[in-house]
Amino acid sequence: MQKYRILNFPKKIMRLTKRDMALTKISIPAAIQSVYFRGKRYQYSDYLKIIKQANKDSNKIKEIN
């Protein structure tokens, strides 16, 4: 009898650059579709992903300390 094992790979890990972290310091209203910030264009959905990831990272740091 063969046994099958289901592998659960982690979801795509998003690494925040210095530019991304600087973007979290400003607030962008939802009415704006995209923003050009420090040489890169961000869609509003990308901005929300960056904010969410930054919050996760800061929570992990707080838990460690």
DAFEN-V552183 format. One line per field, one symbol per residue. ss: DSSP state (@ for helix, = for strand, . for the rest). psi: psi as a letter, one per 20 degrees, with the letter a starting at -180 (. if undefined). A space follows every 50 residues. Layout:
ss=???
psi=???
//
This chain:
ss=.................@@@@@@..........====..====@@@@@@@ @@@@@@@@@@@@@@.
psi=pqpppppoqqrppppprhgghhhiiqppqhipgqqooljqppqhhgghgg gghhhgghhgghhg.
//
